């Protein structure tokens, strides 16, 4: 089978809700990472075969095909096509999968997989909220689905509480994990671990080049003082991912393109897996998906040098560690979404940018990335550093 290579991967630093990036239109935010890929790789912009963009809130400024608008706002010529996709939180990880599959099939040679989400300008849940306010339909779940699963709605918050109970995690364990995420992210930032992946952006008063969500003064006492999202629950704003503005992009190339354009890839894509399961608990599918990916690749979890497991809620990576018997020292070594933010449609490509550069920085060969996604879906990507 033909190979697919990651030539470069970049991201913006995360912006807090109504923070440094609130003034950036999502299309311009996405264009910034497209431009950075072109500048850093020296590739002819006209040689790009496609741009595949993940975005969850496709309404308002992210409506009318935000992926295409990113291209039009960038240095890419308008001859470069684009498509916008939604696999919920895994949207831009799926963009990477689609890009790799296009390259591996031989139908395309140079594809940019990207993602964007401005959660300040297009709040989470805005498409559903605006549709309901306009009186359009009764919601996304017909009675047939509600009756099949015995619920009136599917919510990630209920799923997170269910996961904590199912896998036996108490509030104190979740808060301790959250604190560790902030501490690792702070240490990584101070050590310059993100410098190679972050694209600086101009904002009022200077440049935005550091993730805004990191709490350098985080403490267990502070986390313990936060209210739970539901009475007698264990999930709080402190042990869940942060709302975030951001964009990320990954250039995927065929072996032929690597040679023709004299590119130097950072990694080879080794395994692409997507599975689906229970849509009610929703968030534990990365466990099964990882098992499937490892089996297909002929490897064990011990063979993987670093893991990026999206910190949608603290029970997700904790349950993944528990059930896979994975080494916690290899997990999210630079912190995760609890500290760095979770810009929904951009998070898949964002985590890949971090993973690719972390493998090189830490001298590890294999990396694995996985994310829980709405509807009980999960993507897994395994890469090999070159």
N, C-alpha and C positions, 0 to 999 in steps of 0.2 A: 504494500500500500504506500502511496505517496506520503511524504512528510509535510507537516506544517510547522513553521517556525515563528516565534515571537521575536521581532526585530527590536522593538522598543515598547515601553509602556509608561504612561505618564498620567498624572492626576493633578487636580487643583487641591490646595489645602482646604479642608472643610470649613464652611462658614456657618456659624450658629444662626438659628432663626432670627431674622431681622438684624443680622450681624453684618460683617464686613462685605459680604457678597450680595446683599439685598438690592443693590443698585444695578446688578448685572442681569440683563435679559438672558433667559436660558439658552437661546440660540447663540448669543455672543459667548456665553460661558463654555458651551460645547465647542464653538469655533476656536477658542483659545487652546484647547488640548489638541485639536486637529492641526492647527498651525505649528504647535510645538513638535509634534511628531514629524512633520515635513521638515522643519528646520533642523532637528536633531539628527535625522537619518540622511538628509541631503537627497531624498528621493524626488524624482520629478513628479509634481502634484498630478499631472495629467495621466500618470501611469497607474493611479489608484483605480481599481476596478469597481469598488463599491464601498459604501460606508453603512454599517449596520448599527443602529443606535437604540439602546434600551431607554425607556422612559415609562414611568407608571402613571403619573398624573397628566394625561394627554388632553388637557383642556386649557382655555385661556392662552397664555403665552407659550404653552407647550402643546397647543393644538395645531391643526393644519400641518402635520408632518414635521415635527421639530428636527428630525434627523436631516431632512432635506434643507431646512432653514439653517442648520448649523453649517452645511456645506456652502450655502449661498453667502453666509456671513464670514466665511473663512478665506484662506488663500487658495483653496482648491478651485479649479475651473468649474463652470457650471455643467460641463460634460460629465462630471463624476456623479453617478446616481447614488441614492441613499434609500434606506427603509427604516421605519421606526417600529420597534416590537415591544411587547409587554408580556413578560413572564414574572410579573410582580417584582419582588426584591431581587430575583435572579435575572432580571432583564438583560443587563449588560454582560453577565457571565454567559447567558445564552447567546448574546451577540458574538462572543469569542468562539463559542461552539459552532455557530453558523458560519463564521468567517473561516474557521479551520476546516469545516466540512466542505466549503466551497473550494478551498485550496487543495485539500486532499482528493477531491473528486476530479481535479484537473480542469474545472470550468473557469476558475479565476486564479490569479497569481498574487495579487496584492490587495488585501482587504483590511480596512480599518474597522475594528470593533470598538464601539464607544458607548457611553451612557451619560445622561444628564438628568439632574433633578434640582429645581429651585423650589425648596419647600417653604421659603419665605413668600415667594410670589405666586406659587400654586400649592396651597396647603394640602396636606395629606387628606384624602377623602373628598376633595373638592368636586370631582366629577359626579359622584353619587349625591352629594349634598345639593349641588346646583340643579341636578335633574329632579330631585324630589321637590325643591322649591318651585320649580317650573311646572310641577304636576305631571311630569313625564314618567309614566309607569309606576310600578309599586316597589321597585328595587331590583337588584341583580339576581335574586334567587327565587325562581318560580316555586309554587306550592309543591310540585313534584319532588324537588330537591329537599325542601324543608321537611316533607313527610318522610322521605327516604332516610334522612339522618337524624330526625327527631329534634331539630333546632329551628329557630326562627331566623337566625343569622349565623354567619361564621366570623369569628373575631380572633385576631392574633392574641389579644389580651387574655381571653378565656383559655386559648391554647397554651399560653405561657404558664398560667396558673395550673393547668392540667399537667403540664410537663413537670413542674416542680413537685407536684404531689405524686405523680407516677414514678419518678426516679428518686424520690426521697430527699429533696433538697429543702433546707430550712432557710428562713430569711437571712440569718447570719452568714451562711455559706454563700448566698447570692451576693450579699453586700461585700464580702471579702473578695470575691471574684471581681466585682466592679472596681474596688479600690486598687486591685492589682493591675487592672486594665489602665487606669489613670497613671499609675506609677510607671508602668512599662512605656506608655505613650510619652510621658514627660521625659523619661530617660532617653528614649529614642530621639526625640526632638532636640534635646540638649546635646546629644552626641552627633547630630547631623545625619542620622540614619535615613531620613526622608528627603534629604537634599536632592538626590539624583532623580527622584520620581516626581517631585512637586514643580508645577509650572507657576511661577510668580505672576500675580495679577495686580494691575494698578487699581487702587482704591483711594478714596479720599484720605489724604494725609500720608500716602506712601504706597508700599507694596504689601500684598497679602501673600505670605509664604509659610505660615504656621497654622496648624489646625486649632481653631478657636475653642473647641469644646473641652480641651484637656483641663482638668482641675488640678493644678499643681499643689493645691493645699487640701486635697481630698482627704477625708479621715473616716474611720468606721463610725465615729460618733456622729458626724454630719450625715452620713448615709442612713444611719439608724433613725435619725430624726425625721426622715421623709415619710409622708403618708403613703399607705398602700393604695393601689388603684381601685381595689374593691375591699369592702370590710372583711377582716380576718384573712386577707390574702397575704402574699409574700412579694409580689411584684410592685416596684416603685419606679418613679422616673429616674432614680439613681442607679438601679440595676437593670435598666433597659437601654436600648440604643438611643442616641440623641437625634432629634430632628436636625437636618443638615442640608446646606446648599453645596453642590459640587458637580464636577464633571471629570471623566477619565476616558482614556483612549489607548488602544493596543494595536500595533501594526503587525498583521499576520501575513507571512509570505511563503510562497512555495520554494522548493529547492532551486528551481529554474530561475525564479526572480532573485533569489539571494545571489546567485552567480552572475546573472545578467547586470544587476545593479550594484554589484560589489558590496553587498550588505554584510554586516557582522551580527548574526542573531544572538540574543541573550539566552534563549531557551528553545527546546523542542517540545511540542505538545504531544504528550504520551497517551493520554486517555481522556475520553469525553463520555460522560454518563449523565443521564437524567432519568429519574424515577418519580413515581407518585404513589401516595397512600391516603391515609385517613385525613379528610379535609376538616374535621372538627378539632382534633388536637393540633393538627396542621404543621407543627414546628419540629417534629422529631424525625421527619423523613430523611434528613442528611445522614442519619445512622445507617439506615438500610442502603441508601444510595452509595455511601462510602464502601460498604461491604461488597456491593455489586461491582463498583469500579476497581477495587483491589483484586477481586476474583478475576475480572476480565484482563487485568494487567499482569496477573500472575505474581503479585507481590503481597506482602503483609504490611500491616501498619508500621511495623518496626523498620521497614525499608525506607520510609518517608522521612526526610530530614526536617522539614518544617510544614506546619499545617496552618492554614488560614480558614477558620470557621467563623462565619459572621455572627457577631454578638448582638443579634436582634433582641434577645433577652438573655440574662445570665444562665437560666436553665438549659439553653440550647447547647452551647459549647461544653458545659459541665456534663450534661447527659451524654454528649458525643464522646467525651473523654472516658467516661465511665463504661459505656457500652462497647467501645472499640478497644479498651485497654491501652489507650494511647498515652504517650509521654507528655505530661503537662508542660515540661520545659521546652517543648517544640511548638507549643500552641500560641498563635498570635503574639510572637515574641516582641513586637513593637506596639502592643496594645491593640484594641479593637474598637468596634462601633460604639461601645459604651462610653469610651473616651474621645474617639476620633469622629464620631458621627456616622449616620447611615443615610446617605442621599439616595435612597430607594433605587431608581433606575440606573444610577451611576455606580452603585456599590460593587457589582460584580467585576467591572473593569478596574475599579479602585483597588480592590483586594488583590487583583492580579498584578497590578503595578507594584504594590507593596511586596508581594510574594516573590516576584522575579528579582527585584533588587535585594531583598533580604537573603535570598539563596546565595547570591554572589557575595554579599557582605559577610555572611556567616560561614562561607565555604561549604555549603551543603549542595548535594546533587539533585535530589528529588523533592518536589513540593506538591502539596495537595490543597485544593481550595474547594469549599462547599458552602452552600447557603440554603436556609429554609425559605420557602416561598409560599405565598398565598395559595390556598386550594390544596395544600398538602403535597407540594412538589419540591424537588431538590435537585440541583445540579452539582456535579463533581468534576473537577478538572485536575489532572495530574500532569505536571511538567517536569522536564529534565533540564537543568542548567547546563549551558555549553561553555 
